[in-house]
Amino acid sequence: MKPRKEALQLDIKETPKPLTWITLSFQHLFAMFGATILVPFLVGLDPAVALISSGLGTLAFLLITKGQVPAYLGSSFAFIAPIIAAKAAEGPEGAMVGSFLAGVVYGLVALLIKIVGYKWIMKLLPPIVVGPVIIVIGLSLAGTAVDMAMNSPEGEYSLTYFSVALVTLAITIVCSVAFKGFVSLIPVLIGIAGGYLYALAIGLVDFSKVIGANLFQKPDFIIPFVTYTPGFSYEIVLLMVPVAVVTLSEHIGHQLVLGKVVERDYLKEPGLHRSILGDGVATMIASLIGGPPNTTYGENIGVLAITRVYSVYIIAGAAVMAVVFGFIGKISAFISSIPTPVMGGVSILLFGIIASSGLRMLTDNKIDFGNKRNLVISSVILVIGIGGAMIKVSEQFELHGMALAAIIGIVLNLVLPGRKAAERDQSAANKDTAA
């Protein structure tokens, strides 16, 4: 094996040459583009605002982590179902308030980690809890993906629409499986492009809005005390805030993987508290302008691993490009012209991958389902989360599906006998994996 310095192209704090800087930043923007615009597309928010909030959130993250963590932040899939429910209950303004409060939870967790260390959160969110909750995130969205893929805007079955979804899905799968290198990291973007061309060929694309759009335009911002007056609602809190439990675990996992790629221990320096705070601030920034909550992106970690270019300046460049793109009206109109079945096709794969990543977490951590304790915890989380169970005390107090499943999973893990033994087994499994 070659020493790391021979394989390394640009280290964390190295500044690239201008042309290289622009090219590699655009590459990172491509890696996150498809998934980041899909989330607002699904929840009814402005994709242009999502691009701007992801760029601003990434820049804030880089500042808070002292320019030591080359991570790009994009739209979080974990919040799709909660945002849809929150919009139905209180409108998009209510969803933004809930997103802001979820970011505040990040800040409080970061403060606690700063004071007492990070081991407690690893015990609170073990793989046996987080894995099934991630599965719930993916499978609870399965119906949405299939509906988008199969039905016309009027809600009626359409073989034509379904053919667009299947072509999009096929292209995405081929790019993901058959190709290597950078192409394998942007299968969603290539799938959307291929599906779009097919939809254009059969007459499902309306270019009128693209032609009529201005080159530069103001995105559809949702700003507190400007476009609305924020209000507090227990229902919104219970819909949105508990999801932070899931995304915190996702964040920790990304930091561990990223640390392995760049050969640094990010839990210690700049510290897990700083990266969690950066993630939370990015989510709060998004909520203040009308974007979906942000999270670190695995796609961009993959780009780092392949290119061996770790420079935070390239990440910052991608963030600036995202902000600029958000103000270009032609791009916003072009995104809006993407037919629904195209997004449905990529969603079938993406939501399945989310669920599969939960399974992978369980297998990677060698969770023993011969152990009744593990079987009980995972079973309860899956049925409550996918089944859509909820606790409703009043019109203002409801705890839904995924959030309820996550909380019950945490409680079961804490109260069921055998937790100490499970933690010892988990520690031994992790050591075996590392060896």
N, C-alpha and C positions, 0 to 999 in steps of 0.2 A: 504494500500500500504506500502511495506517495505521501510525503508529509503535507500537512494542511496548507502550508504557505506556498507550495508549488502549485496546488490546485486552485488556490484562492485567486479570484480576479480583482475584486475590490472589497476591502474590509469596511467595517461599520462606519468609520468616520472619514473614509477617503472620498475625495471629490472627483467625479468622473469628468472627462472632456465633454465639451458642449454637445457635440453630435451624439456621442455615446449616451450622455445624460438624457437627451430627448427621446432617443430610440428605446432605451431600457425603461424609462418612465412610462412611455406609451404601452410597452409590453405589460407592465403591471396593471395599467388601467384596463387593458383588454382582459386580463385574467379575472378581474372582479366585475367587469361591466355587466355580463349576462345575468349573474345572480343578483346583483345589486338593483337592477331595474326590474327584475321579476317580482320582488317583494312589493314595491309600491303598486305595480300593475295588478297584483292579486288583491290588495287591500283597498284600492281606490285612492291612493295618494299620487302626487305628481312625481313622476320619475326624475324630472329635472331637479326637484328639491332633494330627492334622495342622493343624486350625484353630488350636489353642493354640500349636503350634510356629511356625506362620507368623506369628502375632501377636507372640510373644516375639522371634522372629528379626528381624522388621521393626523393632521397638523398639530392639533391639541395633544393627541396621544404622544407624538414624537417629542413635544416640548416637556410634557410631564415626566416622561421616562428619560429625560436628559439626553436625548438623541442616541440612546444605546440599544433600542429595540426596533429593528427594521420590520415593523408590522403595518399592514394596510387594513383599515376598518371599512366594512361595507354593511349593507342591510342585513339584519338578523332574521333568520327564518323562524326562530323560536317564538317570535312575537306575532306571526301572521294570524293565527286563530284568535289570540287575545285582542289584537287591534280590530279585527272584524267584529268581534263581540262588543268591544268598547264603543266602536262607531255606531253600532245598532242601538246601544243603550244611551249614549250621550253625544253622538256625533263625532266627527274627526277632532274637534277641540278636546273632548273628553279623553280620546285616545292619546293626545299629546300630553295632557296632564298626567295620565298614567305612565307614559314613557318617561317623563321627567322624574316622577317619584321612583321609578325603577332605577334611574341613574343615581338618585340620592342614596338608594340602598347600596349601590356599588361604593359610594363615597364612605358610608358608615362602615361597611365591611373593610375597606382599605384602612380606615382609621384604626379599627380593632386589630387588624393584622400588624399595623405599625407598632401598636402598643404591646401585644402579647405574642406575636409570631403567627405563622401560617399553618401549623400542624392541625389546629382545631378544625379548620375548614375542610381539610382533607378527610378528617374523621366524620364530619357532618355529612359530607357528600361522597361516600364511597361508590365504587363502580356498580354495586348491586342496586343502588338507588338511581344513579344517574343514567346507566345504560338503558333500563326500561323506560325512563322518562324520555330519553332521546328517541326511542322507538315510537313512543306515543306521539311525539311531535311529527314524525314522518307519516305514520299511518292515519292520524286524525285528519291529515290534509289530503288523503287519497281520494276521497269523494270530490273534493274541489278540483283536483287535477283531471279526473275522468270526466267531470261535467264540462270543464273548459274544452277538453279534447273532443268530446262527442256531440255536444249540443250547439245549436245555432243561438244567436242572441235572443231569439224568442223562447228558448228553452226546449225546443223540439229536436229530436234525434236527427242528425244529418251525416250521411255517409261521406259526403264531400268534405265536411269539416273534419270528420274522423280520419280521412285519408291524409289531410294536411298534418294532423297530429302524429300519425304513424310515420310519415316521411320524415318529419322533424325528429321524432324519437330515434328512427333508424340511423339518421346522419349523426346524431349525438352519440349513440352507442358505438358506431364504427370509429368515430374520432377518438373516443375514450379508450377503446380496446385495441384497435388495429394500428394506431400511430404511436410514435414515441416522441420524446422531447416536448417542446412548447405546445405543439398541437394537442397533445394529450391533456394539457392543462386548461385549454379553452374549448372543450367540446360543447359546452352550453352555448357559447357565443357562435361557434360555427354551425351548430344545430339550428339556432334561431335564424341565422343568415340563410341556410339551405332551405328551411321551412318557409321562410319569407319569399324566397324566389319561386318556390313551388306554388305557394298561395297566389303570388303575382301572376304566374302563368295560367292559373285556372280562374282568374278574375275576382279574387277575394280581397284584394288590396285597394284601398281608396287613397289616392295620392292628393286629393284636393286640399286637405289641410296642410300637407307638406309644401305644396306650391304656394298656398296663400300665406304661409307663416313668414314672419319677419326674420331677418338674419339674427338679430338680437332681440330678446324679449324678457320680461319679468316673469319668473316662475310663479306658480301658485302657492306663495308662502302662507303659512298659518302662524301668525305671531301673536302671543299673548299681549293684551292691553292695546293692541293695534287692530287686529281683525276679530278679536273676541275677548271676553272677560273670563279668566279662568275661575272654575268653581271646584269645590271638593266633593267627592262622592265615594262612599265606602265601596260601592259596587265596582267602580273603576279601579280602586286600590286593589281589591281582591281579584279582579280580572288580570291586571297587569303586573303588579309588584311581585307576586310569588314566582313569576317566570324568571326573575333574576336569579333564583336558585339554580335553574338549569344553565343559564348563560354564564354564570360565574364558573361553573364546572367546565363548560366549554372553553372559557377563557384560560383556565389553568392548564387544560390539556394542550391548547395551542402554544402556551408559553413553554411547556415542557418539550414539545416537538420542535419548536423554533430554536430553543436552547441547544438541542442536539444537533440541529443543522448548522448553526453558526459556532458551536462549541463554546457556549457560555452558560452560566447558571443564572437565569433570569429571576429565579425565585429569591436569590440572595442579592444580586446587583443588576439593575437598580433596585430590585426588590419587588415582590409580588404586590405589595401595597400600591406602588407607583403604577404598575401596569393596569391593575384593577381600577384605580382612580382614573387613569387615562381613558379606559373603556367607558366608565361611568360618565365622565365629562363629555365624551363624544356622543353618548346617548342623550344627555341633557341638551347639548347643542342642537342635535337633530330635532328634539321635541320643541325647541324654541322657534324653529322655522318651518315645521310641518313635515319633517322627514321621519322614516321609520327608525327604531332604535338600531344602533351600530354594534358590531362585534368584529373581532379579528377574523381574518379570512384564511382558510386552509389553502385555497388556490394560490394565494400570493406566497405562502410559505413554500409551496411546491416550485414556484418560479425561482425562489432563492436557492433551493436545493439543486435545481438543474443548472442554473447559470453560474453559481458560485459568486454571485455579485450581491454583497450584503449592504451596500452603501445606503444609509438613511436619506441621503440627498436624492437618490433615485425614487425612494418611496415618497418623499416630499414633493418631487416633481410630478409624480402621478396624481397626488392629492390636488396640486394646483391645477393640473389639466382637468380633473373631474369638476372642480369649481367653475372653470371657464366653460366647459361643455354644458353645464347646467344653465348658462345664460344664453346659449345659442338656440334660437327659436326653431331653426330647421331641424336640429337634432332632436329636440323635444317632440316636435310634430312627427318626425320619422318614427320615434319610439312608439308614439300613440297609434301609428298606422299599422303596427304589427297585429295581425289577426289573432283572436283569442285562441284558436286551436294550435297555433304555433307555440304559444306559451304553455298550453295544456300538454303538448307533446314533451317539452323539456321538463315540465313539472312532474310527469309520471316518473321519469328517471331520478330527478333531484330529490323528490320526497321519498322515493324508495331508498336512495343512497343515505338520506338522513336516518331512516329506520335501520338500515344495514349497519351504519356506523355505531348505532347503539348495540347491535349484536356483536360487532367487532370489539367494542369496549369490554363486553362481558367475556369474550373468548380470550382476548389479549391479557386480561387480568385473571384468567383461569378460574372463573367463578364456577363453583361446584354445585350443580343443580340436583345432585344426589343429597345435598344438605337441605332438609325441609325448611330451614330458616330462609335460605336464599330463594327457594321455590315460592314460599308464601309472599315474601316481599315483592318479587317480580310479578307474580300473578295478580296481586291486588292492584299494583300500579298500572299494569296493562289494561285490565278490564275497566277500572274506574276512568282512566284517561281516554281510552278509545271509545268506551261506551258513552262518554259525555255526562257522567254523574255530576251532580252538583248539590251543594248545601244552600238552601234558600230559607232564610229566617224572615226576611221582609223584602219589599221592593228595592231597598237600598243595600241589602246585605245578601250577596250571593257569591259562592265560591265554586268555580267551574272546573270541568274536565282536567286539563293538564296541570293547572296550578294545584287543584285538590289532590290529584294523584301524587305530585311531587311532595306535598306536605305530609300526606299519609305515609308515603314511602320513608321519609326522614324519621317520622315518629315511630314507625314499625322497626326501623333499624336501631333506634335508640332503646326501645322498650323490650323487644323480644330477647329471650335468653340466648346466650352464646355469642354476644357481640365481641367480647375480648378474644375468644378463640377465632372468630372470623377475621379479626384484625391481624392476629398472628399468622393465620393461613395466608392472608392477602400479602403481608409483608414478605413471607417466605416465597410466595409466587412471584412477586416483583423482583426479588433477588435472583431467582432462577432465570427469569426473563432477561435481566441485565447481564447475567453471566453468559 
